[in-house]
């Protein structure tokens, strides 16, 4: 810009955080050859005005997310007053908290801990804090060290005049025999198995009348991978230690980093585990004898051969947790009976509501409070009903960003009753959500539109963490408010068990007093859904959900599988696929295995050993399927016991292995029946796996048949095309569904693509499926060629999460696109490189994370109907020296028709001419003579047309 002489307003907006960036403004003054920084001497601002940035989290203007509503909380829950408890110079990295009988707080510190390896420079200590219950601030608290020299202790339990500490490799009893206040007498109660790995912690410490309980973490490598092989046996377990003898026995296994253990509802044991190998997300588990929680180790742990027990609640990674810590059972306040837990990395306190469904605990997690000085490692409820919160922070991923690496505070309950979600209970087809306060009139009036819901599942694998699978948006079909306005019963279409359900009621969502909802989100782990019949209930077991060992793995490389993938990787001896199946009664059952046996490493039949309930039955031979893209089903009778059974296919030395397995079923070979279709149409995909045999995948990714009998794309960009025959003129019908703003499409009119999906892109046309994009690239568009009618689309389109129907009519070089019965696009091709008169049809999988579902694909050839049969005659006659022309038409067809008689002297239409009937009309010419000519008769009826002509001779009448 060019500036005149004088003062000019300059307004600059800039945001910068943590990265050290700066904004520089330069100018080039008259006569200068280059730009220089504008000197501060020419800049000024209003005098006497101090501009400051208010403390706290900042949000982008117009953003739909804010603290507690799409984002983590950023403040202390108003139900409490936060009180600092650290006297000057007291900086504890808290590993444990417990109260003495005298009401003093014992604080255990971690000592040196490093996420990258060993660090033993600072031992753990115990401090006794006096007056914490009455304290209004740190000046009211005194902290005295009463024990030291502890090796990475992670649990403390004060029992009478003894203090028990769970150190890295042993349970230690501390006492003060000389009464000097320092607990320097140490006795080893029990030793834990040790492999000298930096991650071998002994987390938590609680007791009942007979035993102590501790969680042992596994060894990991720097970076987080589970150490293979484990340097010590029986890690990743919950152990109990007899209080009298010190004898250790193992309760449950399959844990990784179980940072904390507690007695929960019904005085049952619960443990918290952190994301890693075999843990796609963190989770809270219900510990019972002989349970296995899915973290496999080498060598195998003591419970690795047990069926997997699902978590009571998943804690979705980075949405409501990252490194969750010790849970506790709340005994007081509005959430008594629920569990509270902290998080070292995500920070703050979260809350878990648990209920029993089909005899097992499941439930929901909610955000509860933030605003602490440190990432929370331990929380306990004090005798004064306050929550005492201690934390720690280390390098790597062990600490909350922007917080201290140490801290100790308490939350003192006040008289507030913050508007919050109390509970989320499952009911048939949905949930009951209860609040602490009645809802406002406005909220009730808009309750049908107040909620957003989605669901997904997790698939544990040997890799660190894991993605959400089968993500779906759920439609809220009904929302009913209770008489007291504190409970809303929601019905959700498409709800499935075995999923995590995320429920959100975005702001504005207010109470009757106008208070906005403190936290609008809940995550419910739906292990069991009343009234729901799962595929497993019908004897259907997906191989990708089986226990895969010895190098076996989940794969998606070849399309046409059932579910979200298949079991592969059976390349070396020792690889195995183990299914756990249930039957109602002992007996002999037909067991079906859907598999692929391609030419690698050699063509022909291959065999594996079959094991049933651990007993080797012997080899089972699987005939060749020629290639890896072809799936076949083989059946074998097996003797099964009542209840749970294991069926294992194992590549043992002496067998050939190298199979892919898609699904194992008991009894039925498929859980989907063919879809019903209209007369005149033939099915291309009817929901059955057999109907996928007529399709082939070109390019990367694939499609999996889901338990609702639809197919859904994974990966890409690829093309699933129907290879039976090229089509000419036809009507193609199918249903499709989006679960988010994803991208897909239906291709028509392309030649054989072989394995190249770009053949369809470059030589065919794509009918687009996409909620938002440019006008020629959204739903109903012929991609990049012609957009759909936006008003027609808006009126016909059903929302994301709902099924929509396409009819695509291809005739000549034209495409008509109907969306839910409404014509939204009428396109004519003029591109010489594309020929609609013949070609294949296909479905697109656009790319990773783009999940579009399709169902009931069917086609009808459009054939020109036979013309109507009519005959015609014409004769010129003379009357009073003037010529007239009489035209007769006879309906020789089998249906009534309307006929139109056309001549040079006019036309006449006669309706409803019955079969076999003749009609006529005489046309007056007003001429003395007429030349030879021809009259035409056209007929219409029954959706058809017909035509006939009749010649007449010249005639003179004067």
Secondary structure, DSSP 4 states (H G I P E B T S, - for coil): ----SS-----------SS------EE--TT-SS-EEPPGGG----TT----PPSS----TT-S-EETBEE---S--TTEEEEE---TT----EEEEEE-TTSPEEEEE--S--TTS---SS-EEEEEEESTTT-SSGGG-EEEEEEEEESS-BEEEEETTEEEEE-SSEEEEEE-TT-SS---EEEEEEE------TT--EEEEEE-SSEEEEEEPPPB-TTSPBPSS-SSTT-SEEEEEETTT--EEEEEE--SS---EEE-GGG-EEEEE-SBBTBSSEEEEEE-TTEE-S---SSPPTTTTSPBPPPSEEE-BTTTBSSEEEEEE--SSTTTTSEEEEESSS-SEEEEEEEEETTEEEEEEEEEE---SB-EEEEEE-TTSPEEEEEE--STTSS-TTSBSEEEEEEEE-S-----EEEEEEETTEEEEEESSPBPHHHHHTGGGS-EEEEEEE---SSBS--EEEEEEEEEEEEEE-TTSSEEEEEEET--SSEEEEEE-PSS-BBTTSPBPS--EEEEEES--TT---TGGGTEEEGGGSEEETT-EEE-SSSSEETT-EEE---STT-EEEEEEEESS-EEEEEEEEEE--SSSSSS-EEEEEEETTEEEEEEEE---SSTT--EEEEEEEEE-SEEEEEEEE--TTS----EEEEEEES-S-S-PPPP--TT-EEEE-SSSGGGGGEEEEES-EEEE-TTS-EEEESEEEEEEE-S--BSSEEEEEEEEESSS-EEEEEEEE---TT-THHHHHHSEEEEEESSS-GGGSTT-BTTTB---HHHHHHHPPPTTSEEEEEEEEETTEEEEEETTEEEEEEE---TT--TTSBEEEEEEESTT--EEEEEEEEEE--PPPPP-EEEEEEEEEETTEEEEEEEEEE-SSS-EEEEEEETTEEEEEEEEPTT-EEEEEEEEEESEE--EEEEEEEEETTEEEEEEEEE--EE--
